[in-house]
């Protein structure tokens, strides 16, 4: 079995640090330009340098996305950007660049040949011939197209050089278009998905209007599930880790450079434990499947599918469903520092009050259910609740916490109220 990397997305410095603390082997991030998540907060050069140093000091790699479909006017800016990346300073140079465009690839090879290049899923690599082509050009890894089956991945592994790495998505949002090459956003809103500004029209609800009857909207009844004809369930492969590892996948990639620290902590910790359990003992992995399912369901998601991994006719294959997110937990904050008498300071993200029960996520896998005994504002004046987001808030529990631990609150379902 090959070494297995758990690759986690990060939208900000805070999320990067959370990913590292909760078990990532590598993190992928975007700068302020040339990545495919224009609406993410992304990283300034200063934050990028700090984040890469933080990760490297803990043995974690960082990859930077530059995977737009580039136009003529982008190329000189990309050249300058790559020069800036290679000059970020000691212990702050990215471990790899994620690229899809051949022109951008050539610039990277010229400007920073010392940095590895990974070929993005946007390049639609669906066969071993394409993998070998990129290997011959100097790429060290190819991100598999999402449309590949498990059998195809296993065959690719046997037909490419031993030191060529395969990266594959295992969790997160799925795109209705072939590896993200969609024109709906550009057509409807003028915002180009292939340049990072997708408005996700695949998630909208659609009707049909006949030309001679304007204003007469008829629902598109694809199935009894509704009218979201372009909308996919979310990918989840937590129950199929053995198949991915046996197929020879080197890097298990989580989607979500727009996600919160809560999402990243929960997904990272769950997949970390699943990978480690299986490598330690496959029986242990099977025994812990209920825990993985429970923890992964605590993330916000759209219902789960195994995508194309087991073929389009499989009962778990990618299908379309309602646009509704399932959200069972609310993000409270991350412990920034601690004080005597079991006080911890967070930058509060959602309202909570004295007397509520909060769940504390410990990176190793345990959860603590603790009652909020007291609260104070940044001046250490007592308060009963924290209604305003992002303010420093002190919380006292009946035991000490540690910096970096994440706090969340379970939301009551309608039938529980």
KEKE-3310 file (N, C-alpha, C; in steps of 0.2 Angstrom, whole numbers, plus 5000, padded with zeros to 4 digits):
npx = (5004:5002:5010:4998:4990:4981:4972:4968:4956:4958:4952:4956:4969:4966:4958:4967:4976:4968:4965:4978:4980:4970:4973:4978:4988:4992:4988:4978:4978:4972:4978:4976:4973:4970:4966:4952:4942:4935:4927:4930:4939:4953:4971:4982:4999:5006:4999:4999:5013:5014:5005:5011:5023:5019:5012:5023:5032:5026:5027:5018:5012:5010:5000:4997:4984:4983:4974:4966:4957:4967:4968:4975:4978:4981:4993:5006:5004:5002:5015:5022:5016:5021:5034:5034:5029:5039:5048:5044:5051:5061:5057:5044:5040:5029:5024:5019:5012:4995:4989:4980:4981:4990:4998:5000:5007:5019:5025:5026:5036:5047:5049:5049:5056:5059:5048:5036:5023:5006:4993:4978:4961:4953:4959:4954:4958:4957:4962:4976:4985:4985:4990:5003:5008:5008:5017:5029:5031:5035:5027:5022:5011:4994:4978:4964:4950:4934:4925:4929:4929:4931:4938:4944:4953:4961:4967:4974:4984:4992:4997:5006:5021:5029:5033:5024:5010:4993:4979:4964:4947:4937:4927:4914:4907:4899:4901:4890:4894:4907:4920:4920:4919:4909:4896:4885:4885:4892:4883:4871:4874:4886:4897:4912:4914:4926:4936:4935:4923:4911:4893:4885:4873:4868:4863:4850:4832:4822:4811:4800:4796:4784:4786:4775:4767:4771:4776:4769:4774:4780:4783:4798:4797:4807:4809:4800:4807:4809:4813:4826:4835:4849:4856:4867:4870:4881:4898:4904:4915:4918:4915:4922:4935:4945:4944:4949:4962:4967:4966:4977:4977:4986:4983:4970:4958:4949:4935:4932:4935:4928:4923:4919:4929:4924:4918:4929:4937:4929:4928:4941:4946:4938:4941:4955:4956:4949:4958:4969:4965:4962:4974:4981:4973:4962:4950:4948:4944:4932:4925:4924:4916:4902:4905:4912:4902:4893:4900:4904:4892:4889:4893:4889:4879:4873:4865:4872:4883:4891:4896:4904:4912:4908:4901:4888:4876:4875:4866:4870:4875:4880:4866:4852:4845:4835:4839:4843:4852:4859:4860:4866:4874:4881:4893:4904:4916:4934:4946:4957:4966:4970:4966:4968:4958:4950:4946:4943:4947:4938:4935:4920:4908:4894:4879:4877:4874:4876:4874:4871:4874:4889:4898:4914:4927:4940:4956:4961:4950:4940:4925:4919:4906:4901:4895:4892:4898:4900:4902:4912:4915:4928:4934:4933:4922:4907:4895:4879:4876:4883:4880:4885:4894:4911:4917:4929:4927:4926:4925:4919:4922:4920:4932:4949:4953:4962:4972:4966:4957:4940:4924:4907:4889:4875:4861:4844:4832:4816:4807:4812:4810)
npy = (4994:5011:5027:5037:5053:5065:5078:5094:5108:5126:5142:5153:5160:5156:5144:5136:5134:5127:5115:5109:5107:5098:5086:5086:5081:5088:5105:5114:5130:5146:5160:5178:5180:5170:5158:5146:5150:5163:5170:5166:5170:5169:5171:5183:5188:5190:5183:5170:5167:5166:5156:5145:5143:5140:5128:5120:5120:5110:5099:5098:5099:5112:5117:5128:5135:5138:5138:5143:5145:5152:5168:5178:5190:5187:5181:5188:5193:5181:5176:5186:5183:5170:5172:5180:5170:5161:5168:5170:5168:5160:5144:5146:5144:5137:5120:5114:5119:5120:5117:5120:5124:5123:5134:5141:5131:5130:5143:5141:5131:5137:5149:5144:5131:5123:5121:5109:5103:5100:5093:5100:5095:5102:5100:5089:5075:5059:5047:5035:5038:5052:5055:5050:5059:5071:5068:5066:5079:5085:5086:5081:5075:5071:5077:5067:5067:5070:5061:5048:5030:5019:5007:5012:5021:5012:5005:5015:5017:5006:5008:5019:5028:5023:5033:5043:5053:5050:5060:5061:5066:5065:5069:5081:5095:5091:5094:5098:5099:5093:5090:5103:5111:5122:5132:5139:5149:5160:5162:5166:5176:5182:5179:5171:5154:5146:5155:5157:5163:5157:5157:5147:5142:5129:5125:5131:5133:5127:5131:5128:5138:5141:5148:5155:5158:5168:5171:5160:5148:5132:5119:5109:5093:5082:5070:5063:5069:5083:5098:5102:5101:5101:5099:5091:5078:5078:5072:5058:5048:5041:5028:5020:5020:5009:5004:5015:5016:5004:5005:5012:5026:5041:5053:5059:5069:5083:5093:5111:5125:5136:5134:5133:5134:5125:5115:5111:5106:5095:5087:5084:5078:5066:5059:5058:5049:5038:5034:5031:5021:5011:5008:5003:4992:4984:4978:4986:4998:4994:4992:5005:5012:5016:5027:5036:5039:5045:5057:5063:5067:5077:5088:5102:5098:5091:5079:5063:5055:5043:5047:5045:5034:5020:5018:5024:5017:5013:5012:5021:5031:5047:5058:5069:5081:5089:5106:5108:5111:5101:5104:5102:5106:5121:5133:5139:5144:5145:5140:5153:5157:5153:5154:5155:5146:5139:5147:5151:5160:5165:5170:5174:5166:5163:5166:5162:5157:5158:5143:5135:5120:5115:5108:5102:5099:5088:5087:5073:5065:5063:5070:5083:5087:5101:5112:5129:5139:5152:5168:5181:5198:5206:5214:5208:5209:5202:5194:5188:5182:5181:5190:5196:5193:5188:5195:5196:5184:5178:5162:5151:5134:5118:5112:5113:5119:5118:5129:5131:5121:5117:5124:5119:5119:5109:5109:5109:5098:5099:5090:5088:5099)
npz = (5000:4996:5002:5011:5008:5017:5011:5013:5011:5013:5017:5023:5035:5048:5046:5039:5050:5058:5050:5050:5064:5066:5059:5045:5032:5021:5015:5004:4996:4991:4982:4981:4968:4952:4957:4958:4966:4968:4977:4989:5004:5003:5002:5007:5002:5014:5024:5017:5018:5032:5035:5028:5034:5047:5044:5039:5050:5057:5050:5039:5022:5010:4996:4982:4973:4956:4945:4936:4920:4909:4901:4887:4894:4906:4908:4910:4923:4930:4928:4936:4948:4951:4953:4965:4974:4974:4981:4994:5006:5019:5023:5019:5006:4994:4993:4981:4966:4960:4944:4929:4916:4901:4896:4908:4915:4908:4911:4925:4925:4920:4928:4942:4944:4954:4962:4964:4952:4952:4943:4940:4943:4934:4922:4917:4917:4912:4908:4907:4898:4897:4910:4909:4899:4906:4916:4908:4905:4917:4928:4944:4950:4947:4947:4948:4937:4942:4936:4935:4938:4951:4947:4935:4940:4947:4936:4930:4939:4937:4925:4925:4929:4944:4953:4950:4956:4961:4964:4972:4973:4988:4996:4998:4988:4972:4955:4942:4929:4917:4927:4931:4920:4916:4908:4913:4923:4917:4906:4912:4922:4919:4925:4926:4928:4926:4929:4942:4948:4949:4951:4955:4948:4946:4957:4958:4957:4944:4931:4917:4903:4890:4874:4868:4879:4889:4906:4911:4921:4921:4932:4932:4932:4936:4944:4958:4968:4965:4957:4955:4943:4939:4950:4962:4974:4988:4988:4997:5004:5015:5020:5011:5011:5011:4997:4990:4994:4991:4977:4974:4976:4980:4987:4996:4994:5000:4996:4996:4998:5002:5014:5032:5048:5057:5048:5042:5052:5057:5046:5043:5055:5055:5043:5045:5056:5051:5040:5047:5056:5047:5041:5052:5057:5047:5053:5064:5058:5052:5063:5068:5059:5062:5071:5062:5052:5060:5065:5052:5048:5056:5049:5039:5025:5009:5008:5004:4992:4982:4970:4955:4957:4958:4946:4935:4936:4948:4964:4973:4965:4958:4959:4957:4968:4981:4985:4998:5012:5025:5042:5057:5067:5075:5073:5085:5090:5091:5102:5108:5118:5135:5152:5170:5182:5173:5162:5145:5130:5115:5098:5096:5085:5083:5092:5109:5126:5144:5153:5143:5134:5127:5113:5113:5102:5101:5094:5093:5092:5102:5110:5120:5130:5137:5150:5149:5161:5165:5158:5150:5144:5133:5141:5153:5160:5167:5157:5150:5138:5121:5109:5098:5083:5081:5091:5105:5117:5134:5141:5154:5159:5167:5167:5160:5144:5128:5117:5101:5100:5095:5096:5096:5094:5096:5086:5090:5083:5074:5079:5091:5099)
capx = (5000:5006:5009:4992:4990:4975:4973:4962:4956:4958:4950:4959:4974:4962:4956:4973:4979:4963:4966:4984:4979:4965:4976:4979:4995:4994:4983:4978:4975:4972:4980:4970:4971:4972:4963:4945:4937:4936:4923:4933:4943:4959:4977:4987:5005:5009:4995:5002:5019:5013:5002:5015:5028:5015:5012:5030:5035:5022:5027:5012:5014:5005:4999:4994:4981:4983:4971:4961:4958:4970:4967:4981:4979:4983:5000:5011:5002:5004:5023:5024:5014:5025:5040:5032:5028:5046:5052:5041:5056:5064:5052:5038:5039:5024:5027:5017:5007:4990:4988:4977:4982:4997:5002:5002:5012:5025:5028:5029:5042:5052:5050:5050:5056:5061:5042:5032:5017:5001:4988:4971:4955:4951:4962:4950:4963:4953:4965:4983:4989:4986:4994:5010:5009:5010:5023:5034:5032:5038:5022:5023:5004:4988:4971:4959:4944:4929:4920:4933:4927:4937:4941:4948:4959:4966:4970:4979:4989:4996:5000:5010:5027:5028:5033:5018:5005:4986:4975:4957:4942:4934:4922:4912:4902:4900:4899:4885:4898:4913:4926:4919:4919:4902:4895:4879:4886:4894:4878:4866:4876:4892:4903:4915:4916:4933:4940:4934:4918:4904:4887:4882:4866:4866:4859:4844:4826:4821:4804:4799:4791:4783:4787:4769:4764:4776:4774:4766:4779:4778:4788:4801:4796:4812:4807:4797:4812:4808:4814:4833:4838:4856:4859:4870:4871:4888:4902:4906:4918:4921:4914:4925:4943:4949:4944:4953:4969:4969:4967:4983:4977:4991:4981:4963:4956:4942:4933:4929:4939:4924:4920:4921:4934:4920:4917:4936:4939:4925:4929:4948:4947:4935:4945:4961:4955:4947:4964:4974:4962:4962:4981:4983:4970:4955:4945:4947:4941:4925:4921:4923:4912:4897:4908:4914:4896:4890:4904:4904:4885:4888:4895:4884:4880:4867:4864:4878:4883:4898:4898:4905:4916:4905:4897:4882:4870:4875:4861:4873:4879:4878:4859:4850:4840:4833:4845:4843:4858:4857:4864:4865:4879:4883:4900:4904:4923:4940:4950:4963:4970:4967:4968:4967:4951:4946:4943:4946:4945:4937:4932:4913:4905:4887:4876:4876:4872:4877:4869:4870:4879:4893:4902:4921:4930:4947:4959:4962:4944:4935:4921:4918:4900:4902:4890:4895:4896:4901:4905:4914:4918:4935:4937:4932:4915:4902:4889:4875:4876:4887:4875:4888:4899:4918:4920:4933:4923:4929:4920:4922:4919:4922:4939:4953:4953:4968:4971:4965:4951:4935:4918:4901:4883:4870:4854:4838:4828:4809:4803:4814:4808)
capy = (5000:5017:5032:5041:5059:5068:5085:5098:5115:5131:5148:5158:5158:5152:5138:5132:5131:5122:5109:5107:5104:5092:5080:5086:5080:5094:5109:5118:5137:5151:5167:5183:5179:5164:5152:5145:5152:5171:5172:5164:5176:5168:5173:5188:5185:5189:5177:5164:5165:5164:5149:5140:5142:5136:5121:5117:5118:5104:5093:5098:5103:5117:5118:5134:5134:5143:5133:5146:5144:5158:5171:5182:5196:5184:5177:5192:5193:5174:5176:5190:5179:5164:5175:5182:5164:5158:5173:5171:5168:5154:5139:5148:5143:5132:5113:5113:5123:5116:5121:5116:5127:5122:5140:5143:5126:5132:5148:5139:5127:5142:5153:5141:5124:5119:5119:5103:5105:5096:5095:5101:5092:5106:5098:5083:5069:5054:5041:5034:5042:5059:5055:5049:5065:5076:5066:5068:5087:5087:5086:5075:5073:5073:5076:5063:5069:5067:5056:5042:5025:5016:5003:5016:5023:5006:5004:5021:5016:5001:5011:5026:5027:5022:5040:5048:5052:5051:5063:5060:5069:5060:5072:5088:5097:5089:5099:5095:5099:5088:5092:5110:5116:5124:5139:5142:5155:5165:5164:5169:5181:5185:5178:5165:5148:5144:5160:5158:5167:5154:5159:5140:5141:5122:5124:5135:5129:5129:5130:5129:5143:5140:5154:5159:5159:5171:5171:5154:5144:5125:5115:5103:5087:5076:5064:5065:5073:5090:5102:5104:5096:5102:5099:5085:5077:5079:5066:5056:5041:5039:5021:5017:5021:5003:5004:5020:5015:4998:5007:5016:5033:5044:5059:5059:5077:5086:5099:5116:5131:5141:5131:5136:5130:5120:5110:5108:5102:5089:5082:5082:5073:5060:5056:5056:5043:5032:5032:5028:5015:5006:5006:5000:4986:4984:4976:4992:5002:4992:4993:5012:5015:5020:5034:5040:5041:5050:5063:5066:5069:5084:5094:5104:5094:5091:5072:5060:5050:5040:5050:5040:5029:5014:5017:5028:5014:5011:5015:5027:5036:5054:5060:5076:5081:5096:5111:5109:5109:5098:5107:5099:5110:5128:5135:5144:5148:5142:5143:5157:5157:5151:5158:5151:5144:5136:5152:5151:5165:5163:5175:5171:5166:5163:5168:5157:5160:5155:5138:5131:5114:5116:5102:5104:5094:5087:5084:5066:5061:5064:5076:5085:5090:5105:5117:5136:5141:5159:5172:5188:5201:5206:5218:5203:5210:5197:5194:5182:5179:5184:5191:5200:5189:5190:5199:5192:5182:5173:5157:5146:5128:5115:5109:5117:5118:5120:5133:5127:5117:5120:5123:5119:5118:5105:5112:5104:5097:5102:5085:5088:5105)
capz = (5000:4995:5008:5010:5011:5018:5008:5016:5009:5018:5014:5027:5039:5054:5043:5038:5056:5060:5046:5052:5071:5066:5056:5038:5029:5017:5014:4998:4997:4985:4983:4979:4961:4948:4959:4956:4971:4969:4982:4996:5007:5000:5006:5005:5002:5021:5027:5014:5021:5039:5035:5025:5040:5052:5042:5038:5056:5060:5045:5034:5016:5007:4989:4980:4967:4950:4941:4931:4912:4908:4894:4886:4898:4913:4908:4913:4930:4933:4929:4942:4954:4953:4956:4972:4978:4976:4986:5001:5012:5022:5025:5017:4999:4993:4991:4975:4962:4956:4938:4924:4909:4898:4896:4915:4917:4905:4915:4931:4924:4919:4934:4948:4943:4961:4965:4961:4949:4952:4937:4943:4940:4929:4916:4914:4915:4912:4906:4909:4893:4899:4916:4907:4896:4911:4919:4904:4905:4923:4933:4949:4952:4943:4951:4944:4935:4946:4933:4935:4942:4955:4942:4931:4945:4948:4930:4929:4944:4935:4919:4925:4933:4952:4957:4948:4961:4960:4969:4970:4978:4992:5000:4996:4983:4966:4949:4936:4923:4917:4931:4932:4914:4915:4906:4915:4927:4912:4902:4916:4926:4916:4930:4923:4933:4925:4931:4949:4950:4948:4955:4956:4945:4946:4963:4957:4955:4937:4928:4909:4900:4883:4871:4867:4885:4894:4913:4913:4923:4923:4935:4928:4936:4934:4948:4964:4972:4964:4951:4955:4938:4939:4957:4964:4981:4990:4988:5004:5003:5022:5020:5006:5012:5009:4990:4987:4996:4987:4970:4973:4977:4985:4990:4997:4993:5003:4993:5001:5000:5004:5020:5039:5052:5059:5043:5040:5058:5058:5040:5043:5060:5054:5038:5048:5060:5046:5036:5052:5058:5042:5040:5058:5057:5044:5058:5068:5053:5051:5070:5069:5054:5065:5073:5056:5050:5065:5065:5046:5047:5060:5045:5034:5018:5005:5007:5001:4986:4980:4964:4949:4959:4957:4940:4935:4937:4955:4968:4976:4960:4958:4957:4959:4974:4983:4986:5005:5016:5032:5046:5064:5072:5074:5074:5091:5089:5092:5108:5106:5123:5141:5159:5176:5184:5167:5157:5138:5126:5108:5094:5095:5079:5084:5099:5114:5132:5150:5154:5137:5133:5121:5112:5112:5098:5103:5088:5093:5090:5107:5110:5127:5131:5143:5151:5150:5168:5165:5152:5151:5138:5132:5147:5158:5163:5166:5153:5150:5131:5117:5103:5092:5080:5080:5097:5110:5123:5138:5143:5159:5159:5173:5165:5156:5137:5125:5111:5094:5101:5092:5100:5092:5097:5092:5085:5091:5077:5075:5083:5098:5103)
cpx = (5004:5005:5002:4992:4983:4976:4967:4962:4956:4957:4953:4965:4971:4961:4962:4976:4974:4964:4973:4983:4975:4967:4977:4987:4997:4987:4984:4975:4975:4975:4975:4969:4973:4970:4955:4940:4938:4932:4925:4938:4950:4965:4980:4994:5008:5005:4998:5008:5019:5010:5007:5021:5025:5014:5018:5033:5032:5022:5022:5014:5008:5005:4995:4991:4982:4980:4965:4962:4960:4969:4974:4983:4981:4990:5005:5010:5004:5012:5025:5022:5018:5032:5039:5032:5035:5050:5049:5045:5057:5058:5045:5036:5034:5027:5025:5012:5002:4988:4984:4979:4989:5001:5005:5008:5019:5029:5030:5035:5048:5054:5052:5051:5057:5054:5038:5026:5012:4996:4981:4966:4952:4954:4959:4954:4959:4956:4973:4988:4990:4990:5002:5012:5012:5016:5029:5036:5035:5033:5023:5017:4999:4982:4966:4953:4939:4924:4923:4929:4933:4941:4946:4954:4964:4970:4975:4985:4994:5000:5004:5016:5025:5029:5028:5013:4998:4983:4968:4952:4938:4928:4921:4908:4904:4898:4895:4889:4904:4919:4926:4919:4912:4901:4889:4880:4888:4888:4872:4868:4882:4898:4905:4917:4923:4938:4939:4928:4911:4899:4883:4875:4864:4862:4852:4838:4824:4813:4805:4794:4790:4783:4781:4765:4769:4772:4770:4772:4777:4784:4791:4801:4801:4810:4803:4801:4811:4811:4821:4837:4845:4860:4861:4870:4879:4892:4904:4909:4921:4920:4918:4933:4947:4949:4949:4960:4971:4970:4973:4983:4982:4988:4973:4961:4949:4941:4931:4933:4935:4921:4923:4926:4930:4920:4924:4938:4936:4927:4937:4949:4944:4939:4952:4961:4953:4953:4968:4971:4963:4969:4983:4980:4963:4949:4943:4943:4933:4921:4920:4918:4906:4899:4909:4907:4893:4894:4904:4897:4884:4891:4889:4884:4873:4864:4871:4877:4890:4900:4899:4909:4914:4900:4891:4876:4869:4869:4864:4876:4876:4871:4858:4845:4839:4840:4846:4849:4855:4862:4862:4869:4880:4890:4900:4911:4928:4944:4956:4968:4967:4970:4967:4960:4947:4943:4947:4943:4944:4935:4925:4910:4897:4885:4876:4876:4875:4872:4869:4875:4882:4897:4909:4924:4938:4950:4960:4956:4939:4931:4919:4911:4900:4897:4894:4893:4896:4903:4907:4916:4925:4938:4936:4926:4910:4897:4885:4875:4881:4883:4879:4894:4906:4921:4924:4928:4926:4923:4923:4918:4922:4929:4942:4952:4960:4967:4971:4959:4945:4928:4912:4895:4878:4864:4849:4834:4820:4806:4806:4812:4801)
cpy = (5006:5022:5036:5048:5062:5076:5089:5105:5120:5138:5154:5155:5154:5145:5133:5130:5126:5115:5106:5103:5098:5086:5080:5084:5085:5098:5113:5125:5140:5157:5172:5183:5172:5158:5151:5146:5159:5173:5170:5170:5175:5171:5178:5185:5185:5183:5170:5162:5163:5157:5144:5138:5138:5129:5117:5115:5112:5098:5093:5102:5108:5118:5124:5133:5140:5140:5136:5144:5151:5161:5175:5187:5193:5182:5181:5192:5187:5174:5179:5186:5174:5167:5177:5175:5161:5162:5174:5171:5161:5150:5141:5147:5137:5125:5111:5118:5118:5120:5116:5118:5126:5128:5142:5137:5128:5138:5146:5135:5132:5146:5150:5133:5120:5118:5114:5106:5099:5098:5095:5097:5095:5104:5092:5077:5063:5047:5041:5038:5049:5060:5055:5055:5070:5074:5067:5075:5089:5087:5080:5072:5075:5072:5073:5067:5066:5061:5049:5037:5022:5011:5006:5019:5018:5005:5009:5019:5011:5003:5017:5024:5027:5029:5045:5047:5054:5054:5062:5063:5064:5063:5079:5089:5094:5094:5095:5094:5094:5092:5100:5114:5117:5131:5142:5148:5161:5167:5168:5175:5185:5184:5171:5160:5146:5149:5162:5161:5164:5156:5153:5140:5134:5121:5128:5130:5132:5127:5131:5134:5142:5147:5158:5160:5162:5172:5165:5149:5137:5122:5110:5097:5081:5070:5067:5069:5080:5092:5104:5100:5096:5100:5092:5085:5078:5072:5065:5049:5038:5031:5017:5018:5015:5003:5009:5019:5009:4999:5010:5023:5036:5049:5059:5067:5078:5092:5104:5122:5137:5139:5134:5132:5124:5114:5107:5104:5095:5084:5080:5077:5066:5056:5054:5050:5037:5030:5028:5022:5009:5003:5002:4993:4987:4982:4982:4997:5000:4993:5000:5015:5019:5027:5038:5043:5046:5057:5067:5069:5076:5090:5096:5101:5094:5084:5069:5055:5048:5043:5045:5034:5022:5013:5021:5024:5011:5015:5021:5032:5043:5055:5067:5076:5088:5100:5112:5107:5106:5101:5105:5103:5117:5129:5140:5148:5143:5145:5146:5156:5155:5154:5153:5150:5142:5141:5151:5157:5163:5170:5172:5172:5166:5164:5162:5160:5155:5149:5133:5125:5115:5110:5104:5098:5094:5084:5077:5062:5062:5070:5077:5089:5094:5110:5124:5138:5148:5162:5179:5191:5202:5210:5214:5205:5205:5198:5188:5178:5183:5185:5193:5196:5193:5194:5194:5190:5177:5168:5153:5140:5125:5111:5114:5115:5120:5124:5129:5123:5120:5119:5124:5118:5114:5108:5107:5104:5098:5097:5084:5093:5104)
cpz = (5000:5001:5006:5013:5011:5016:5010:5013:5015:5015:5018:5032:5045:5052:5042:5045:5059:5057:5049:5059:5071:5062:5049:5037:5025:5016:5007:4999:4991:4987:4981:4972:4958:4951:4957:4961:4973:4975:4989:4998:5004:5005:5003:5005:5010:5025:5024:5017:5028:5039:5033:5031:5045:5051:5042:5045:5060:5055:5040:5028:5014:5000:4987:4974:4962:4944:4937:4924:4910:4901:4893:4891:4905:4913:4911:4921:4933:4933:4935:4948:4956:4956:4963:4976:4979:4980:4992:5007:5014:5025:5024:5009:4998:4991:4984:4972:4959:4950:4933:4917:4907:4898:4903:4917:4914:4909:4921:4931:4923:4925:4940:4947:4949:4964:4961:4958:4949:4947:4940:4940:4935:4922:4913:4912:4917:4910:4907:4904:4895:4905:4914:4903:4901:4915:4915:4904:4912:4929:4938:4951:4947:4947:4946:4943:4939:4943:4932:4940:4946:4951:4938:4934:4946:4942:4929:4933:4941:4928:4919:4930:4941:4955:4955:4953:4958:4966:4967:4976:4982:4996:4998:4990:4976:4961:4944:4930:4923:4920:4931:4926:4912:4913:4908:4919:4922:4909:4906:4920:4924:4921:4928:4928:4932:4926:4939:4952:4949:4953:4957:4954:4945:4952:4963:4956:4949:4935:4920:4908:4893:4880:4870:4873:4890:4901:4915:4915:4925:4926:4931:4933:4934:4937:4953:4969:4971:4958:4950:4950:4937:4945:4959:4972:4982:4990:4995:5003:5010:5023:5015:5005:5009:5001:4987:4988:4992:4980:4969:4973:4982:4989:4990:4998:4996:4999:4998:5003:5001:5011:5027:5042:5055:5054:5042:5046:5058:5052:5041:5049:5059:5049:5041:5052:5056:5043:5041:5055:5053:5041:5047:5058:5053:5048:5062:5064:5053:5058:5071:5064:5057:5068:5067:5053:5054:5065:5058:5045:5051:5055:5041:5027:5015:5004:5003:4996:4985:4973:4958:4951:4957:4951:4940:4936:4945:4959:4972:4972:4961:4955:4960:4964:4975:4985:4993:5008:5023:5036:5053:5069:5070:5076:5080:5091:5091:5098:5106:5112:5130:5147:5164:5178:5178:5163:5150:5134:5118:5105:5092:5088:5078:5091:5103:5121:5138:5151:5149:5137:5126:5120:5110:5108:5099:5097:5087:5091:5096:5107:5118:5127:5138:5144:5152:5157:5169:5159:5154:5144:5138:5138:5154:5163:5162:5161:5153:5144:5127:5110:5097:5089:5080:5086:5102:5116:5127:5141:5149:5159:5166:5172:5161:5149:5134:5119:5105:5095:5098:5096:5095:5096:5093:5092:5086:5084:5079:5080:5090:5102:5106)
residu = (UNK:UNK:UNK:UNK:UNK:UNK:UNK:UNK:UNK:UNK:UNK:UNK:UNK:UNK:UNK:UNK:UNK:UNK:UNK:UNK:UNK:UNK:UNK:UNK:UNK:UNK:UNK:UNK:UNK:UNK:UNK:UNK:UNK:UNK:UNK:UNK:UNK:UNK:UNK:UNK:UNK:UNK:UNK:UNK:UNK:UNK:UNK:UNK:UNK:UNK:UNK:UNK:UNK:UNK:UNK:UNK:UNK:UNK:UNK:UNK:UNK:UNK:UNK:UNK:UNK:UNK:UNK:UNK:UNK:UNK:UNK:UNK:UNK:UNK:UNK:UNK:UNK:UNK:UNK:UNK:UNK:UNK:UNK:UNK:UNK:UNK:UNK:UNK:UNK:UNK:UNK:UNK:UNK:UNK:UNK:UNK:UNK:UNK:UNK:UNK:UNK:UNK:UNK:UNK:UNK:UNK:UNK:UNK:UNK:UNK:UNK:UNK:UNK:UNK:UNK:UNK:UNK:UNK:UNK:UNK:UNK:UNK:UNK:UNK:UNK:UNK:UNK:UNK:UNK:UNK:UNK:UNK:UNK:UNK:UNK:UNK:UNK:UNK:UNK:UNK:UNK:UNK:UNK:UNK:UNK:UNK:UNK:UNK:UNK:UNK:UNK:UNK:UNK:UNK:UNK:UNK:UNK:UNK:UNK:UNK:UNK:UNK:UNK:UNK:UNK:UNK:UNK:UNK:UNK:UNK:UNK:UNK:UNK:UNK:UNK:UNK:UNK:UNK:UNK:UNK:UNK:UNK:UNK:UNK:UNK:UNK:UNK:UNK:UNK:UNK:UNK:UNK:UNK:UNK:UNK:UNK:UNK:UNK:UNK:UNK:UNK:UNK:UNK:UNK:UNK:UNK:UNK:UNK:UNK:UNK:UNK:UNK:UNK:UNK:UNK:UNK:UNK:UNK:UNK:UNK:UNK:UNK:UNK:UNK:UNK:UNK:UNK:UNK:UNK:UNK:UNK:UNK:UNK:UNK:UNK:UNK:UNK:UNK:UNK:UNK:UNK:UNK:UNK:UNK:UNK:UNK:UNK:UNK:UNK:UNK:UNK:UNK:UNK:UNK:UNK:UNK:UNK:UNK:UNK:UNK:UNK:UNK:UNK:UNK:UNK:UNK:UNK:UNK:UNK:UNK:UNK:UNK:UNK:UNK:UNK:UNK:UNK:UNK:UNK:UNK:UNK:UNK:UNK:UNK:UNK:UNK:UNK:UNK:UNK:UNK:UNK:UNK:UNK:UNK:UNK:UNK:UNK:UNK:UNK:UNK:UNK:UNK:UNK:UNK:UNK:UNK:UNK:UNK:UNK:UNK:UNK:UNK:UNK:UNK:UNK:UNK:UNK:UNK:UNK:UNK:UNK:UNK:UNK:UNK:UNK:UNK:UNK:UNK:UNK:UNK:UNK:UNK:UNK:UNK:UNK:UNK:UNK:UNK:UNK:UNK:UNK:UNK:UNK:UNK:UNK:UNK:UNK:UNK:UNK:UNK:UNK:UNK:UNK:UNK:UNK:UNK:UNK:UNK:UNK:UNK:UNK:UNK:UNK:UNK:UNK:UNK:UNK:UNK:UNK:UNK:UNK:UNK:UNK:UNK:UNK:UNK:UNK:UNK:UNK:UNK:UNK:UNK:UNK:UNK:UNK:UNK:UNK:UNK:UNK:UNK:UNK:UNK:UNK:UNK:UNK:UNK:UNK:UNK:UNK:UNK:UNK:UNK:UNK:UNK:UNK:UNK:UNK:UNK:UNK:UNK:UNK:UNK:UNK:UNK:UNK:UNK:UNK)
# end
